[in-house]
Amino acid sequence: MLPDRGAVRSGHWSRWRTVHRSGRDWLVDVAVFVLSAGLGGLFLYSALQSEAEPVTAPQLVVDVALGGLSCCALWLRRRWPVRIAVAIGLVVTLSAAAAVASVVAVFTVAVHRRANVLAGVIALHLLAGVGYGLYRPSADSSLWVDLFFTALIISAVAAWGMLVRARRQLVLSLRERAQRAEAAQRLRAEQARSAERARIAREMHDVLAHRITMVALHAGALEISSDLPSEQVGATAGVIRGAARQALEELREVIGVLRSDSRGGPETAPRVPQPTLADVSHLVAEARHAGLRVETSIDVGSPGKAPGSLGRDAYRIVQEALTNIGKHAPRAVATVSLVGRPGEGLRVLVSNELPAPALRTPPAFAALSPSALSPAALTPSALSASGPSASGPSPCGPSPGPGASLAPSVSATKAVGPTAAPALPGAGAGLTGLAERVSLSGGTLTCGPTAEGTFVVDARLRWPR
């Protein structure tokens, strides 16, 4: 909006100091002053020639003086448009030389003030025209004719000023709209960058945690078994070297994406290849090669036809579960089961035996049936009819639940045998990240220990037709 009356309420001198004229403003003000003075003089000369009675010398002096003051007052019209217009409206009753300044003052009010204020100023100037006609009547035309032409000129100038005001308001509104749109675009870009960083962080955790866990397991095997043949030691060292190299390559790719994103430019770093549902078998084979005992039951029809997001989520769930098993229960038998069909959903179930100190199961899990968790019971029909049991593992997520409360006891159980390797550290956010991933895809995730001495990660994902 344009400045309106009462916008500045400070003192006289502070208001004076806030005036800032650009070069264009100075040029316009000089032109307005010169034109008002010159055309006002011509208007005065024409009025002197057409008046019915001769003008006395004092009247002429007053007319010229008031006209000059009116032209000088136009320099202040930007700061006090209404006051200057009212003052000139009163002056024009006695001065024909102030007529052009009167028109300029009306135009300024039309540009800078609302229509109701403009209407009052126009009425004042029309009354001033009537007063001038009565004070110094014309011999060539009647009062009403002069009033008509005065009203016509003032109305045209006021309409012009209102048009200028409307155009300026439109430009200001478009500018503000563009600024808001630009700010919204920056906000969306920042949100997209934040979401991408969060996605990269999840991928970094899912990928690197698994690779580093495999490295730690093989290194622990070398540390514990000092009597291995040299060929087996060399093979294990090669596996460690390959896993470490893979982890470094994936870390380099992730950091490259982060660096290109921080520079605000396009992502030039290669994207990490995303796993699919068919890659779960390779993941299980890799875990077995690392020394984990894993049993599988996969019944998903054609894994290659599964949506990419579904396969990636299922892969990450199995990867995180096997990583946790490698950290907390490396000698336990793990069971991986994937059952699903398009339109029925996909159930991903990973379970493992808990170490002995973690078998203290709270009553909340006592009613969980072991047959419900067996791979044989996970058929597509049972999948569509089953749901999370109220007495089973609790939903995984940021808020602590019964399963989360047992996490310290599970993760603390690392020593298996007298010469077991030290406990593997962890960030403790893997299951929380899985819960966020599954929630974003519209699925559910439950996890926790059972009364039968197993720890279960049970995810149900949507699989559209």
C-alpha positions as CSV (number, residue, x, y, z in Angstrom):
1,M,0.0,0.0,0.0
2,L,1.0,3.6,-0.5
3,P,1.8,5.8,2.5
4,D,-1.4,7.2,4.2
5,R,-2.2,9.9,6.7
6,G,-0.8,9.2,10.1
7,A,1.9,6.9,8.9
8,V,4.6,9.1,10.5
9,R,3.8,10.4,14.0
10,S,7.3,11.7,15.1
11,G,8.3,15.3,15.7
12,H,8.6,18.0,13.1
13,W,12.4,17.8,12.7
14,S,12.5,14.0,12.6
15,R,9.9,14.0,9.9
16,W,11.9,16.5,8.0
17,R,15.0,14.4,8.2
18,T,13.2,11.3,6.8
19,V,12.6,13.0,3.4
20,H,14.6,11.3,0.8
21,R,14.2,12.4,-2.8
22,S,15.7,10.5,-5.6
23,G,17.1,12.1,-8.7
24,R,13.9,11.5,-10.5
25,D,11.9,13.1,-7.7
26,W,14.1,16.3,-7.9
27,L,13.6,16.4,-11.6
28,V,9.8,16.1,-11.3
29,D,9.6,18.6,-8.5
30,V,11.6,21.2,-10.4
31,A,9.4,20.6,-13.5
32,V,6.2,21.0,-11.5
33,F,7.4,24.2,-9.8
34,V,8.4,25.8,-13.2
35,L,5.2,24.7,-14.9
36,S,3.0,25.8,-12.0
37,A,4.7,29.2,-11.9
38,G,4.7,29.7,-15.7
39,L,1.2,28.5,-16.4
40,G,-0.1,30.3,-13.3
41,G,1.3,33.5,-14.7
42,L,-0.4,32.9,-18.0
43,F,-3.6,32.1,-16.2
44,L,-3.4,35.3,-14.2
45,Y,-2.8,37.3,-17.4
46,S,-5.8,35.7,-19.0
47,A,-8.0,36.4,-15.9
48,L,-6.9,40.0,-15.8
49,Q,-8.0,40.5,-19.5
50,S,-11.4,38.9,-18.9
51,E,-12.5,40.3,-15.6
52,A,-15.4,42.7,-15.5
53,E,-13.7,45.3,-13.2
54,P,-10.1,46.4,-13.3
55,V,-7.8,44.9,-10.8
56,T,-6.3,47.2,-8.2
57,A,-2.6,47.2,-7.5
58,P,-3.0,45.7,-4.0
59,Q,-5.2,42.9,-5.4
60,L,-2.5,42.1,-8.1
61,V,0.3,42.1,-5.5
62,V,-1.8,39.7,-3.2
63,D,-2.6,37.5,-6.2
64,V,1.0,37.2,-7.3
65,A,2.3,36.7,-3.8
66,L,-0.2,34.0,-2.9
67,G,0.5,32.3,-6.3
68,G,4.2,32.3,-5.6
69,L,3.7,30.9,-2.1
70,S,1.4,28.2,-3.6
71,C,4.1,27.2,-6.1
72,C,6.7,27.0,-3.4
73,A,4.4,25.0,-1.2
74,L,4.3,22.3,-3.8
75,W,7.9,21.3,-2.7
76,L,6.3,19.9,0.4
77,R,3.3,18.2,-1.2
78,R,4.9,14.7,-0.9
79,R,5.1,15.0,2.9
80,W,1.9,16.8,3.6
81,P,-0.3,16.3,0.6
82,V,-3.7,17.0,2.3
83,R,-2.4,20.0,4.3
84,I,-0.8,21.6,1.2
85,A,-4.0,20.9,-0.8
86,V,-6.2,22.5,1.8
87,A,-3.9,25.6,2.1
88,I,-3.8,26.1,-1.6
89,G,-7.6,25.6,-1.8
90,L,-8.0,28.5,0.6
91,V,-5.5,30.6,-1.2
92,V,-7.0,30.1,-4.7
93,T,-10.1,32.0,-3.6
94,L,-8.0,35.2,-3.8
95,S,-5.3,34.2,-6.4
96,A,-5.7,33.2,-10.0
97,A,-1.9,32.6,-10.2
98,A,-2.4,29.6,-7.7
99,A,-4.9,27.8,-10.1
100,V,-2.3,25.5,-11.6
101,A,-0.8,24.8,-8.1
102,S,-4.3,23.9,-7.0
103,V,-4.6,21.3,-9.8
104,V,-1.2,19.8,-8.9
105,A,-2.2,19.6,-5.2
106,V,-5.4,17.8,-6.1
107,F,-3.4,15.3,-8.2
108,T,-1.0,14.7,-5.4
109,V,-3.9,13.9,-3.0
110,A,-5.4,11.5,-5.5
111,V,-2.1,9.7,-5.8
112,H,-1.3,9.4,-2.1
113,R,-4.6,9.4,-0.3
114,R,-7.8,7.4,-0.2
115,A,-10.9,8.3,-2.2
116,N,-12.9,9.8,0.8
117,V,-10.1,12.2,1.5
118,L,-9.8,13.1,-2.1
119,A,-13.5,13.8,-2.3
120,G,-13.3,16.4,0.5
121,V,-10.3,18.1,-1.1
122,I,-12.2,18.3,-4.5
123,A,-15.2,19.8,-2.8
124,L,-13.0,22.4,-1.1
125,H,-11.4,23.4,-4.4
126,L,-14.7,23.7,-6.1
127,L,-16.0,26.0,-3.4
128,A,-12.8,28.0,-3.8
129,G,-13.6,28.3,-7.5
130,V,-17.0,29.6,-6.6
131,G,-15.5,32.1,-4.1
132,Y,-13.0,33.4,-6.7
133,G,-15.9,33.8,-9.2
134,L,-17.8,35.9,-6.7
135,Y,-14.7,37.8,-5.6
136,R,-13.6,38.7,-9.2
137,P,-16.4,38.0,-11.7
138,S,-15.6,37.4,-15.3
139,A,-17.0,39.5,-18.1
140,D,-16.8,36.8,-20.8
141,S,-18.6,33.9,-19.0
142,S,-21.0,33.3,-16.2
143,L,-20.1,31.8,-12.8
144,W,-21.8,28.5,-13.6
145,V,-19.8,28.0,-16.8
146,D,-16.6,28.7,-15.0
147,L,-17.6,26.3,-12.3
148,F,-18.4,23.6,-14.8
149,F,-15.0,23.8,-16.5
150,T,-13.3,24.0,-13.1
151,A,-15.1,20.8,-12.0
152,L,-14.3,19.1,-15.3
153,I,-10.6,19.9,-15.0
154,I,-10.3,18.9,-11.4
155,S,-12.3,15.7,-12.0
156,A,-10.0,14.7,-14.9
157,V,-6.9,15.4,-12.8
158,A,-8.3,13.5,-9.9
159,A,-9.1,10.5,-12.1
160,W,-5.6,10.6,-13.5
161,G,-4.2,10.6,-10.0
162,M,-6.4,7.7,-8.9
163,L,-5.2,5.7,-12.0
164,V,-1.6,6.4,-11.0
165,R,-2.3,5.3,-7.4
166,A,-4.0,2.1,-8.6
167,R,-1.1,1.3,-10.9
168,R,1.4,1.9,-8.1
169,Q,-0.6,-0.3,-5.7
170,L,-0.8,-3.0,-8.4
171,V,3.0,-2.9,-8.8
172,L,3.6,-3.0,-5.1
173,S,1.2,-5.9,-4.7
174,L,2.9,-7.8,-7.5
175,R,6.3,-7.1,-6.0
176,E,5.1,-8.3,-2.6
177,R,3.6,-11.4,-4.2
178,A,6.8,-12.1,-6.1
179,Q,8.8,-11.6,-2.8
180,R,6.4,-14.0,-1.0
181,A,6.6,-16.5,-3.9
182,E,10.4,-16.3,-3.8
183,A,10.5,-16.7,-0.1
184,A,8.1,-19.7,-0.4
185,Q,10.3,-21.1,-3.1
186,R,13.4,-20.7,-0.9
187,L,11.6,-22.4,2.0
188,R,10.5,-25.3,-0.2
189,A,14.0,-25.6,-1.5
190,E,15.4,-25.6,2.1
191,Q,12.8,-28.2,3.1
192,A,13.7,-30.3,0.1
193,R,17.4,-30.1,1.1
194,S,16.6,-31.0,4.7
195,A,14.5,-34.0,3.5
196,E,17.3,-35.0,1.2
197,R,19.9,-34.7,4.0
198,A,17.6,-36.8,6.3
199,R,17.3,-39.4,3.5
200,I,21.0,-39.5,3.0
201,A,21.5,-39.8,6.8
202,R,19.2,-42.8,6.9
203,E,20.9,-44.3,3.9
204,M,24.3,-43.7,5.4
205,H,23.2,-45.4,8.7
206,D,21.6,-48.3,6.9
207,V,24.5,-48.9,4.5
208,L,27.6,-48.1,6.7
209,A,26.3,-49.7,9.8
210,H,25.9,-53.0,8.0
211,R,29.3,-52.8,6.3
212,I,31.1,-51.8,9.5
213,T,29.3,-54.6,11.4
214,M,30.5,-57.2,8.9
215,V,34.0,-55.8,9.2
216,A,33.9,-56.0,13.0
217,L,32.5,-59.5,13.0
218,H,35.3,-60.8,10.7
219,A,37.9,-58.9,12.7
220,G,36.5,-60.4,15.9
221,A,36.7,-63.9,14.5
222,L,40.4,-63.3,13.7
223,E,41.0,-62.0,17.2
224,I,39.3,-64.9,18.9
225,S,40.5,-67.7,16.7
226,S,44.3,-67.4,16.7
227,D,44.9,-70.9,15.4
228,L,43.2,-70.5,12.0
229,P,45.1,-71.7,8.9
230,S,46.9,-69.0,7.0
231,E,44.6,-69.5,4.0
232,Q,41.5,-68.9,6.1
233,V,43.1,-65.8,7.7
234,G,43.9,-64.5,4.3
235,A,40.4,-65.1,3.0
236,T,38.9,-63.4,6.1
237,A,41.3,-60.4,5.7
238,G,40.2,-60.2,2.0
239,V,36.5,-60.1,3.1
240,I,37.4,-57.4,5.6
241,R,39.2,-55.4,3.0
242,G,36.4,-55.7,0.5
243,A,33.7,-54.7,3.0
244,A,35.8,-51.7,4.2
245,R,36.4,-50.6,0.6
246,Q,32.7,-50.8,-0.2
247,A,31.9,-48.8,2.9
248,L,34.4,-46.1,1.9
249,E,33.0,-45.9,-1.6
250,E,29.5,-45.6,-0.4
251,L,30.6,-43.0,2.2
252,R,32.4,-41.0,-0.5
253,E,29.3,-41.0,-2.7
254,V,27.1,-39.8,0.1
255,I,29.5,-37.1,1.1
256,G,29.7,-36.0,-2.6
257,V,26.0,-35.6,-2.6
258,L,26.1,-33.5,0.6
259,R,28.9,-31.3,-0.8
260,S,27.1,-30.6,-4.1
261,D,23.9,-29.8,-2.1
262,S,25.7,-27.4,0.2
263,R,27.0,-25.5,-2.8
264,G,23.5,-25.0,-4.0
265,G,24.3,-26.5,-7.4
266,P,23.1,-29.6,-9.2
267,E,24.0,-32.9,-7.8
268,T,27.0,-34.1,-9.8
269,A,28.0,-36.9,-7.5
270,P,26.7,-40.3,-8.5
271,R,23.7,-41.6,-6.7
272,V,24.1,-44.7,-4.6
273,P,22.4,-47.6,-6.4
274,Q,19.2,-48.4,-4.5
275,P,18.5,-52.1,-3.5
276,T,15.5,-54.0,-4.6
277,L,13.4,-56.9,-3.2
278,A,15.5,-59.3,-5.3
279,D,18.7,-58.1,-3.5
280,V,17.5,-59.5,-0.1
281,S,18.8,-62.9,-1.0
282,H,22.3,-61.4,-1.7
283,L,22.1,-59.6,1.7
284,V,21.3,-62.9,3.5
285,A,24.1,-64.6,1.6
286,E,26.5,-61.8,2.7
287,A,25.4,-62.2,6.3
288,R,26.0,-66.0,6.2
289,H,29.4,-65.4,4.7
290,A,30.1,-63.1,7.7
291,G,29.3,-66.0,10.0
292,L,25.7,-65.4,10.9
293,R,23.3,-68.4,10.9
294,V,20.3,-67.2,8.9
295,E,17.2,-69.2,7.8
296,T,15.1,-67.7,5.0
297,S,11.5,-68.1,3.8
298,I,10.7,-65.9,0.8
299,D,7.3,-66.1,-0.9
300,V,6.7,-62.9,-2.9
301,G,6.1,-64.2,-6.4
302,S,8.3,-62.2,-8.8
303,P,10.6,-60.0,-6.7
304,G,11.7,-58.1,-9.8
305,K,8.1,-56.8,-10.3
306,A,7.9,-55.2,-6.9
307,P,7.9,-51.4,-6.7
308,G,11.3,-49.8,-6.1
309,S,10.3,-48.1,-2.9
310,L,8.8,-51.3,-1.5
311,G,11.9,-53.3,-2.3
312,R,14.2,-50.7,-0.8
313,D,12.2,-50.5,2.4
314,A,12.1,-54.3,2.8
315,Y,15.9,-54.5,2.1
316,R,16.7,-51.9,4.7
317,I,14.5,-53.5,7.3
318,V,16.3,-56.9,6.8
319,Q,19.6,-55.2,6.6
320,E,19.1,-53.3,9.9
321,A,17.8,-56.4,11.6
322,L,20.7,-58.5,10.5
323,T,23.1,-55.7,11.5
324,N,21.6,-55.6,15.0
325,I,21.8,-59.4,15.2
326,G,25.5,-59.3,14.3
327,K,26.1,-56.7,17.0
328,H,24.0,-58.1,19.8
329,A,23.6,-61.8,19.1
330,P,26.2,-63.0,16.6
331,R,25.9,-66.7,17.5
332,A,22.1,-66.8,17.5
333,V,20.0,-68.4,14.7
334,A,18.1,-65.7,12.7
335,T,15.0,-66.2,10.7
336,V,14.2,-63.9,7.7
337,S,10.7,-64.2,6.2
338,L,9.2,-62.2,3.4
339,V,5.6,-62.9,2.4
340,G,3.3,-60.8,0.2
341,R,1.5,-60.3,-3.0
342,P,0.3,-57.1,-4.9
343,G,-2.8,-55.8,-3.3
344,E,-2.3,-57.8,-0.1
345,G,0.8,-56.1,1.2
346,L,4.3,-57.3,2.2
347,R,5.2,-58.7,5.6
348,V,8.8,-58.6,6.6
349,L,9.6,-60.6,9.7
350,V,13.1,-61.0,11.2
351,S,13.6,-62.9,14.5
352,N,16.5,-64.2,16.4
353,E,17.3,-66.0,19.6
354,L,18.0,-63.7,22.5
355,P,21.1,-64.2,24.6
356,A,20.5,-65.7,28.1
357,P,20.5,-62.4,30.1
358,A,17.9,-60.9,27.9
359,L,15.3,-63.7,28.5
360,R,13.6,-61.7,31.2
361,T,10.5,-60.9,29.3
362,P,7.9,-58.6,30.8
363,P,4.3,-59.9,31.1
364,A,3.3,-57.7,28.2
365,F,4.9,-60.2,25.8
366,A,3.9,-63.4,27.5
367,A,0.9,-64.1,25.3
368,L,2.8,-63.9,21.9
369,S,2.4,-67.3,20.2
370,P,5.5,-68.8,18.6
371,S,3.5,-70.3,15.9
372,A,2.3,-66.9,14.8
373,L,5.9,-65.9,14.2
374,S,7.1,-69.1,12.4
375,P,7.8,-68.8,8.7
376,A,5.3,-71.6,7.9
377,A,2.4,-69.5,9.3
378,L,3.3,-66.4,7.2
379,T,1.1,-67.1,4.1
380,P,-0.5,-64.3,2.0
381,S,-3.9,-65.1,3.3
382,A,-2.7,-65.0,6.9
383,L,-0.9,-61.8,6.1
384,S,-4.0,-60.0,4.9
385,A,-6.0,-61.2,7.9
386,S,-3.5,-60.7,10.6
387,G,-2.5,-57.6,12.4
388,P,-0.2,-56.5,15.2
389,S,-1.1,-58.3,18.3
390,A,-1.9,-56.3,21.4
391,S,0.2,-58.6,23.5
392,G,3.1,-58.8,21.0
393,P,6.0,-56.6,20.4
394,S,5.3,-52.9,20.7
395,P,5.4,-50.4,17.8
396,C,8.9,-49.1,17.1
397,G,9.4,-45.4,17.1
398,P,10.8,-42.5,18.9
399,S,8.7,-42.9,22.0
400,P,9.9,-45.6,24.4
401,G,7.8,-48.7,24.7
402,P,8.2,-52.1,26.2
403,G,10.6,-53.2,23.4
404,A,12.6,-50.0,23.7
405,S,12.9,-50.4,27.4
406,L,14.6,-53.8,26.9
407,A,17.1,-52.5,24.3
408,P,19.8,-51.8,26.9
409,S,19.6,-55.3,28.2
410,V,19.7,-56.7,24.7
411,S,22.6,-54.6,23.5
412,A,24.5,-55.2,26.7
413,T,24.5,-59.0,26.0
414,K,27.6,-59.2,23.8
415,A,29.8,-61.8,25.6
416,V,29.1,-65.3,24.3
417,G,31.8,-67.6,25.7
418,P,34.9,-66.9,27.6
419,T,36.8,-65.4,24.7
420,A,34.1,-63.4,23.0
421,A,34.9,-60.2,21.3
422,P,34.1,-56.9,22.9
423,A,30.7,-55.4,22.4
424,L,30.1,-53.5,19.2
425,P,29.0,-49.9,19.7
426,G,25.9,-48.5,18.1
427,A,24.0,-45.2,17.7
428,G,20.8,-46.7,19.1
429,A,18.7,-45.1,16.3
430,G,18.4,-47.9,13.8
431,L,15.0,-49.1,14.8
432,T,13.8,-45.5,15.1
433,G,14.9,-44.8,11.6
434,L,13.2,-48.0,10.4
435,A,10.0,-46.8,12.1
436,E,10.2,-43.5,10.3
437,R,10.9,-45.2,7.0
438,V,7.9,-47.6,7.4
439,S,5.6,-44.8,8.6
440,L,6.5,-42.7,5.5
441,S,5.5,-45.6,3.3
442,G,2.2,-46.1,5.1
443,G,3.1,-49.3,6.8
444,T,3.5,-50.4,10.4
445,L,6.5,-51.7,12.4
446,T,6.6,-53.6,15.7
447,C,9.6,-54.9,17.5
448,G,10.5,-56.4,20.8
449,P,11.3,-59.6,22.7
450,T,8.9,-62.4,23.1
451,A,8.2,-64.9,25.9
452,E,9.9,-67.7,23.9
453,G,13.3,-65.9,24.1
454,T,13.3,-64.3,20.6
455,F,13.5,-60.8,19.4
456,V,11.2,-59.9,16.6
457,V,11.1,-57.1,14.0
458,D,7.8,-57.3,12.2
459,A,7.0,-54.8,9.4
460,R,3.9,-54.7,7.3
461,L,4.3,-52.7,4.1
462,R,1.8,-51.6,1.4
463,W,2.1,-53.3,-1.9
464,P,-0.3,-51.7,-4.5
465,R,-1.7,-53.8,-7.3
